[in-house]
Amino acid sequence: MAKKNVHVVPKGNQWAVKKEGNQRATSIHNRKQDAEKRGRQEAEKEGSELIIHKKDGTIQDKESHGNDPNPPRDRKP
C-alpha cells in the first residue's frame, strides 16, 4: 500500500487535513495550529510527509515522517 502524503489546506475560513488522493477531508479545524497538530499525527501514523499550505494555497513547509533515504542536511531552528 502506497503511503499518502498529508496536506493541511485552507477551506474557506477553516483548515482541512487531507490525505493525498482523497476527495474528503480527514478533519476540519477552526485554527491552522490545530490542523497542523492533527496532520502531524496522521503523517506519523502513515509514515509519510506532512505538507503545510498557506492561506493562498502555496506550500509553506514540509515535514518528513517516514524513512527518508536522503534526509536534508540542514535543520530547522
N, CA, C and O atoms as a printed pandas DataFrame, in Angstrom:
     atom_number atom_name residue_name chain_id  residue_number  x_coord  y_coord  z_coord
0              1         N          MET        A               1    0.837   -1.176    0.000
1              2        CA          MET        A               1    0.000    0.000    0.000
2              3         C          MET        A               1    0.887    1.247    0.000
3              4         O          MET        A               1    1.801    1.365    0.817
4              5         N          ALA        A               2    0.618    2.153   -0.901
5              6        CA          ALA        A               2    1.402    3.377   -1.015
6              7         C          ALA        A               2    1.074    4.322    0.134
7              8         O          ALA        A               2   -0.069    4.416    0.581
8              9         N          LYS        A               3    2.108    5.017    0.599
9             10        CA          LYS        A               3    1.913    5.991    1.670
10            11         C          LYS        A               3    1.350    7.268    1.069
11            12         O          LYS        A               3    1.844    7.756    0.053
12            13         N          LYS        A               4    0.314    7.805    1.702
13            14        CA          LYS        A               4   -0.322    9.027    1.213
14            15         C          LYS        A               4    0.201   10.215    1.999
15            16         O          LYS        A               4    0.144   10.228    3.228
16            17         N          ASN        A               5    0.714   11.220    1.285
17            18        CA          ASN        A               5    1.126   12.446    1.949
18            19         C          ASN        A               5   -0.098   13.117    2.563
19            20         O          ASN        A               5   -1.216   12.970    2.069
20            21         N          VAL        A               6    0.129   13.850    3.639
21            22        CA          VAL        A               6   -0.940   14.539    4.347
22            23         C          VAL        A               6   -0.770   16.037    4.123
23            24         O          VAL        A               6    0.320   16.580    4.299
24            25         N          HIS        A               7   -1.856   16.699    3.735
25            26        CA          HIS        A               7   -1.832   18.132    3.457
26            27         C          HIS        A               7   -2.701   18.886    4.453
27            28         O          HIS        A               7   -3.784   18.428    4.817
28            29         N          VAL        A               8   -2.218   20.048    4.891
29            30        CA          VAL        A               8   -3.026   20.992    5.675
30            31         C          VAL        A               8   -3.332   22.125    4.713
31            32         O          VAL        A               8   -2.432   22.853    4.294
32            33         N          VAL        A               9   -4.618   22.275    4.361
33            34        CA          VAL        A               9   -5.014   23.232    3.328
34            35         C          VAL        A               9   -6.146   24.142    3.817
35            36         O          VAL        A               9   -6.945   23.747    4.666
36            37         N          PRO        A              10   -6.206   25.374    3.267
37            38        CA          PRO        A              10   -7.314   26.258    3.644
38            39         C          PRO        A              10   -8.624   25.756    3.047
39            40         O          PRO        A              10   -8.655   25.238    1.931
40            41         N          LYS        A              11   -9.698   25.916    3.805
41            42        CA          LYS        A              11  -11.039   25.543    3.332
42            43         C          LYS        A              11  -11.991   26.619    3.826
43            44         O          LYS        A              11  -12.519   26.532    4.934
44            45         N          GLY        A              12  -12.206   27.626    3.004
45            46        CA          GLY        A              12  -12.998   28.773    3.424
46            47         C          GLY        A              12  -12.276   29.509    4.540
47            48         O          GLY        A              12  -11.124   29.911    4.375
48            49         N          ASN        A              13  -12.936   29.688    5.666
49            50        CA          ASN        A              13  -12.315   30.319    6.828
50            51         C          ASN        A              13  -11.745   29.296    7.799
51            52         O          ASN        A              13  -11.375   29.643    8.921
52            53         N          GLN        A              14  -11.674   28.052    7.382
53            54        CA          GLN        A              14  -11.189   26.978    8.236
54            55         C          GLN        A              14   -9.990   26.296    7.581
55            56         O          GLN        A              14   -9.544   26.691    6.504
56            57         N          TRP        A              15   -9.478   25.265    8.253
57            58        CA          TRP        A              15   -8.334   24.499    7.744
58            59         C          TRP        A              15   -8.693   23.028    7.710
59            60         O          TRP        A              15   -9.281   22.498    8.653
60            61         N          ALA        A              16   -8.336   22.372    6.616
61            62        CA          ALA        A              16   -8.646   20.954    6.442
62            63         C          ALA        A              16   -7.366   20.130    6.415
63            64         O          ALA        A              16   -6.330   20.577    5.923
64            65         N          VAL        A              17   -7.460   18.925    6.952
65            66        CA          VAL        A              17   -6.395   17.933    6.859
66            67         C          VAL        A              17   -6.867   16.915    5.834
67            68         O          VAL        A              17   -7.899   16.270    6.016
68            69         N          LYS        A              18   -6.098   16.775    4.744
69            70        CA          LYS        A              18   -6.487   15.850    3.677
70            71         C          LYS        A              18   -5.333   14.930    3.331
71            72         O          LYS        A              18   -4.179   15.355    3.269
72            73         N          LYS        A              19   -5.654   13.672    3.109
73            74        CA          LYS        A              19   -4.656   12.737    2.603
74            75         C          LYS        A              19   -4.672   12.816    1.079
75            76         O          LYS        A              19   -5.730   12.926    0.460
76            77         N          GLU        A              20   -3.505   12.759    0.500
77            78        CA          GLU        A              20   -3.348   12.880   -0.939
78            79         C          GLU        A              20   -4.216   11.856   -1.674
79            80         O          GLU        A              20   -4.201   10.669   -1.349
80            81         N          GLY        A              21   -4.964   12.326   -2.657
81            82        CA          GLY        A              21   -5.795   11.453   -3.465
82            83         C          GLY        A              21   -7.211   11.281   -2.942
83            84         O          GLY        A              21   -8.071   10.778   -3.665
84            85         N          ASN        A              22   -7.477   11.687   -1.704
85            86        CA          ASN        A              22   -8.822   11.565   -1.139
86            87         C          ASN        A              22   -9.666   12.785   -1.507
87            88         O          ASN        A              22   -9.155   13.903   -1.573
88            89         N          GLN        A              23  -10.954   12.565   -1.744
89            90        CA          GLN        A              23  -11.869   13.658   -2.039
90            91         C          GLN        A              23  -12.255   14.413   -0.771
91            92         O          GLN        A              23  -12.317   15.642   -0.763
92            93         N          ARG        A              24  -12.511   13.673    0.290
93            94        CA          ARG        A              24  -12.971   14.268    1.544
94            95         C          ARG        A              24  -11.798   14.552    2.478
95            96         O          ARG        A              24  -10.761   13.889    2.437
96            97         N          ALA        A              25  -12.001   15.555    3.312
97            98        CA          ALA        A              25  -11.003   15.891    4.322
98            99         C          ALA        A              25  -11.059   14.876    5.463
99           100         O          ALA        A              25  -12.130   14.372    5.801
100          101         N          THR        A              26   -9.921   14.585    6.044
101          102        CA          THR        A              26   -9.851   13.726    7.223
102          103         C          THR        A              26  -10.468   14.448    8.406
103          104         O          THR        A              26  -11.196   13.854    9.202
104          105         N          SER        A              27  -10.165   15.759    8.514
105          106        CA          SER        A              27  -10.739   16.568    9.585
106          107         C          SER        A              27  -10.712   18.038    9.180
107          108         O          SER        A              27   -9.941   18.433    8.306
108          109         N          ILE        A              28  -11.559   18.848    9.822
109          110        CA          ILE        A              28  -11.637   20.286    9.564
110          111         C          ILE        A              28  -11.506   21.007   10.907
111          112         O          ILE        A              28  -12.101   20.603   11.906
112          113         N          HIS        A              29  -10.711   22.088   10.909
113          114        CA          HIS        A              29  -10.407   22.802   12.149
114          115         C          HIS        A              29  -10.587   24.303   11.959
115          116         O          HIS        A              29  -10.440   24.825   10.854
116          117         N          ASN        A              30  -10.907   24.988   13.053
117          118        CA          ASN        A              30  -11.042   26.442   13.012
118          119         C          ASN        A              30   -9.688   27.135   13.014
119          120         O          ASN        A              30   -9.545   28.222   12.454
120          121         N          ARG        A              31   -8.695   26.516   13.640
121          122        CA          ARG        A              31   -7.364   27.112   13.720
122          123         C          ARG        A              31   -6.351   26.280   12.949
123          124         O          ARG        A              31   -6.386   25.050   12.992
124          125         N          LYS        A              32   -5.453   26.952   12.246
125          126        CA          LYS        A              32   -4.405   26.275   11.482
126          127         C          LYS        A              32   -3.523   25.439   12.402
127          128         O          LYS        A              32   -3.113   24.335   12.044
128          129         N          GLN        A              33   -3.239   25.960   13.570
129          130        CA          GLN        A              33   -2.411   25.274   14.552
130          131         C          GLN        A              33   -2.991   23.896   14.902
131          132         O          GLN        A              33   -2.254   22.917   15.012
132          133         N          ASP        A              34   -4.300   23.831   15.072
133          134        CA          ASP        A              34   -4.954   22.556   15.386
134          135         C          ASP        A              34   -4.884   21.593   14.209
135          136         O          ASP        A              34   -4.685   20.392   14.390
136          137         N          ALA        A              35   -5.049   22.128   12.998
137          138        CA          ALA        A              35   -4.975   21.293   11.797
138          139         C          ALA        A              35   -3.563   20.740   11.620
139          140         O          ALA        A              35   -3.397   19.583   11.236
140          141         N          GLU        A              36   -2.555   21.548   11.894
141          142        CA          GLU        A              36   -1.164   21.088   11.783
142          143         C          GLU        A              36   -0.896   19.957   12.776
143          144         O          GLU        A              36   -0.238   18.973   12.438
144          145         N          LYS        A              37   -1.400   20.099   13.989
145          146        CA          LYS        A              37   -1.204   19.066   15.009
146          147         C          LYS        A              37   -1.828   17.746   14.568
147          148         O          LYS        A              37   -1.204   16.691   14.682
148          149         N          ARG        A              38   -3.062   17.808   14.063
149          150        CA          ARG        A              38   -3.747   16.587   13.601
150          151         C          ARG        A              38   -3.057   16.016   12.362
151          152         O          ARG        A              38   -2.901   14.802   12.234
152          153         N          GLY        A              39   -2.644   16.906   11.446
153          154        CA          GLY        A              39   -1.936   16.457   10.247
154          155         C          GLY        A              39   -0.631   15.760   10.585
155          156         O          GLY        A              39   -0.270   14.766    9.956
156          157         N          ARG        A              40    0.078   16.285   11.582
157          158        CA          ARG        A              40    1.333   15.684   12.028
158          159         C          ARG        A              40    1.076   14.277   12.575
159          160         O          ARG        A              40    1.846   13.354   12.308
160          161         N          GLN        A              41    0.004   14.118   13.332
161          162        CA          GLN        A              41   -0.350   12.798   13.871
162          163         C          GLN        A              41   -0.629   11.816   12.729
163          164         O          GLN        A              41   -0.170   10.674   12.759
164          165         N          GLU        A              42   -1.379   12.265   11.730
165          166        CA          GLU        A              42   -1.721   11.403   10.592
166          167         C          GLU        A              42   -0.470   11.031    9.784
167          168         O          GLU        A              42   -0.316    9.883    9.367
168          169         N          ALA        A              43    0.423   12.007    9.567
169          170        CA          ALA        A              43    1.643   11.747    8.805
170          171         C          ALA        A              43    2.557   10.767    9.542
171          172         O          ALA        A              43    3.174    9.903    8.919
172          173         N          GLU        A              44    2.642   10.901   10.863
173          174        CA          GLU        A              44    3.445    9.974   11.655
174          175         C          GLU        A              44    2.866    8.568   11.581
175          176         O          GLU        A              44    3.602    7.589   11.461
176          177         N          LYS        A              45    1.541    8.476   11.653
177          178        CA          LYS        A              45    0.865    7.179   11.585
178          179         C          LYS        A              45    1.093    6.525   10.217
179          180         O          LYS        A              45    1.324    5.319   10.133
180          181         N          GLU        A              46    1.028    7.322    9.152
181          182        CA          GLU        A              46    1.206    6.819    7.791
182          183         C          GLU        A              46    2.680    6.601    7.451
183          184         O          GLU        A              46    3.004    5.830    6.548
184          185         N          GLY        A              47    3.581    7.287    8.184
185          186        CA          GLY        A              47    4.999    7.251    7.826
186          187         C          GLY        A              47    5.227    8.014    6.534
187          188         O          GLY        A              47    6.027    7.605    5.692
188          189         N          SER        A              48    4.518    9.130    6.381
189          190        CA          SER        A              48    4.582    9.891    5.135
190          191         C          SER        A              48    4.998   11.328    5.402
191          192         O          SER        A              48    5.509   11.645    6.477
192          193         N          GLU        A              49    4.780   12.189    4.432
193          194        CA          GLU        A              49    5.179   13.584    4.534
194          195         C          GLU        A              49    3.979   14.472    4.856
195          196         O          GLU        A              49    2.880   14.260    4.344
196          197         N          LEU        A              50    4.204   15.466    5.710
197          198        CA          LEU        A              50    3.196   16.474    6.023
198          199         C          LEU        A              50    3.525   17.709    5.207
199          200         O          LEU        A              50    4.644   18.219    5.269
200          201         N          ILE        A              51    2.552   18.194    4.440
201          202        CA          ILE        A              51    2.733   19.380    3.608
202          203         C          ILE        A              51    1.756   20.440    4.100
203          204         O          ILE        A              51    0.539   20.267    4.026
204          205         N          ILE        A              52    2.309   21.537    4.601
205          206        CA          ILE        A              52    1.501   22.617    5.164
206          207         C          ILE        A              52    1.409   23.744    4.152
207          208         O          ILE        A              52    2.427   24.230    3.659
208          209         N          HIS        A              53    0.185   24.160    3.843
209          210        CA          HIS        A              53   -0.049   25.210    2.864
210          211         C          HIS        A              53   -0.363   26.536    3.553
211          212         O          HIS        A              53   -0.801   26.567    4.703
212          213         N          LYS        A              54   -0.132   27.629    2.826
213          214        CA          LYS        A              54   -0.507   28.962    3.296
214          215         C          LYS        A              54   -1.964   29.208    2.938
215          216         O          LYS        A              54   -2.589   28.390    2.263
216          217         N          LYS        A              55   -2.504   30.331    3.387
217          218        CA          LYS        A              55   -3.895   30.697    3.110
218          219         C          LYS        A              55   -4.145   30.807    1.602
219          220         O          LYS        A              55   -5.251   30.531    1.139
220          221         N          ASP        A              56   -3.113   31.214    0.825
221          222        CA          ASP        A              56   -3.281   31.349   -0.624
222          223         C          ASP        A              56   -3.096   30.021   -1.372
223          224         O          ASP        A              56   -3.198   29.980   -2.598
224          225         N          GLY        A              57   -2.824   28.940   -0.634
225          226        CA          GLY        A              57   -2.711   27.617   -1.246
226          227         C          GLY        A              57   -1.290   27.193   -1.588
227          228         O          GLY        A              57   -1.058   26.023   -1.891
228          229         N          THR        A              58   -0.335   28.116   -1.546
229          230        CA          THR        A              58    1.051   27.751   -1.827
230          231         C          THR        A              58    1.637   26.984   -0.642
231          232         O          THR        A              58    1.122   27.062    0.473
232          233         N          ILE        A              59    2.708   26.250   -0.890
233          234        CA          ILE        A              59    3.321   25.440    0.157
234          235         C          ILE        A              59    4.151   26.314    1.087
235          236         O          ILE        A              59    4.996   27.093    0.645
236          237         N          GLN        A              60    3.894   26.172    2.372
237          238        CA          GLN        A              60    4.625   26.906    3.398
238          239         C          GLN        A              60    5.780   26.084    3.951
239          240         O          GLN        A              60    6.883   26.596    4.144
240          241         N          ASP        A              61    5.514   24.780    4.209
241          242        CA          ASP        A              61    6.513   23.945    4.872
242          243         C          ASP        A              61    6.233   22.476    4.575
243          244         O          ASP        A              61    5.111   22.101    4.235
244          245         N          LYS        A              62    7.276   21.648    4.711
245          246        CA          LYS        A              62    7.146   20.199    4.559
246          247         C          LYS        A              62    7.880   19.535    5.708
247          248         O          LYS        A              62    8.935   19.999    6.140
248          249         N          GLU        A              63    7.312   18.445    6.199
249          250        CA          GLU        A              63    7.938   17.655    7.255
250          251         C          GLU        A              63    7.861   16.186    6.860
251          252         O          GLU        A              63    6.785   15.678    6.543
252          253         N          SER        A              64    8.994   15.511    6.881
253          254        CA          SER        A              64    9.022   14.097    6.548
254          255         C          SER        A              64    8.899   13.273    7.822
255          256         O          SER        A              64    9.653   13.470    8.775
256          257         N          HIS        A              65    7.940   12.347    7.832
257          258        CA          HIS        A              65    7.737   11.477    8.986
258          259         C          HIS        A              65    7.943   10.019    8.620
259          260         O          HIS        A              65    7.550    9.120    9.363
260          261         N          GLY        A              66    8.559    9.789    7.475
261          262        CA          GLY        A              66    8.817    8.423    7.041
262          263         C          GLY        A              66   10.291    8.114    7.114
263          264         O          GLY        A              66   11.056    8.853    7.734
264          265         N          ASN        A              67   10.688    7.049    6.499
265          266        CA          ASN        A              67   12.079    6.653    6.442
266          267         C          ASN        A              67   12.682    7.269    5.189
267          268         O          ASN        A              67   12.717    6.631    4.137
268          269         N          ASP        A              68   13.151    8.491    5.294
269          270        CA          ASP        A              68   13.675    9.237    4.160
270          271         C          ASP        A              68   15.095    8.776    3.848
271          272         O          ASP        A              68   15.984    8.941    4.683
272          273         N          PRO        A              69   15.338    8.191    2.646
273          274        CA          PRO        A              69   16.682    7.725    2.313
274          275         C          PRO        A              69   17.663    8.878    2.077
275          276         O          PRO        A              69   18.875    8.669    2.133
276          277         N          ASN        A              70   17.166   10.081    1.816
277          278        CA          ASN        A              70   18.018   11.260    1.593
278          279         C          ASN        A              70   17.558   12.406    2.483
279          280         O          ASN        A              70   16.991   13.377    1.982
280          281         N          PRO        A              71   17.785   12.321    3.783
281          282        CA          PRO        A              71   17.313   13.380    4.671
282          283         C          PRO        A              71   18.048   14.690    4.407
283          284         O          PRO        A              71   19.197   14.669    3.967
284          285         N          PRO        A              72   17.406   15.828    4.667
285          286        CA          PRO        A              72   18.075   17.112    4.457
286          287         C          PRO        A              72   19.228   17.287    5.431
287          288         O          PRO        A              72   19.166   16.822    6.569
288          289         N          ARG        A              73   20.282   17.958    4.979
289          290        CA          ARG        A              73   21.441   18.175    5.836
290          291         C          ARG        A              73   21.219   19.313    6.812
291          292         O          ARG        A              73   21.719   19.285    7.937
292          293         N          ASP        A              74   20.460   20.325    6.374
293          294        CA          ASP        A              74   20.206   21.456    7.268
294          295         C          ASP        A              74   19.006   21.144    8.157
295          296         O          ASP        A              74   18.102   20.400    7.774
296          297         N          ARG        A              75   19.019   21.715    9.320
297          298        CA          ARG        A              75   17.943   21.504   10.281
298          299         C          ARG        A              75   17.238   22.823   10.534
299          300         O          ARG        A              75   17.849   23.889   10.473
300          301         N          LYS        A              76   15.963   22.741   10.815
301          302        CA          LYS        A              76   15.196   23.933   11.149
302          303         C          LYS        A              76   15.594   24.402   12.543
303          304         O          LYS        A              76   15.885   23.587   13.419
304          305         N          PRO        A              77   15.605   25.703   12.743
305          306        CA          PRO        A              77   15.973   26.210   14.078
306          307         C          PRO        A              77   14.924   25.884   15.104
307          308         O          PRO        A              77   15.074   26.235   16.274
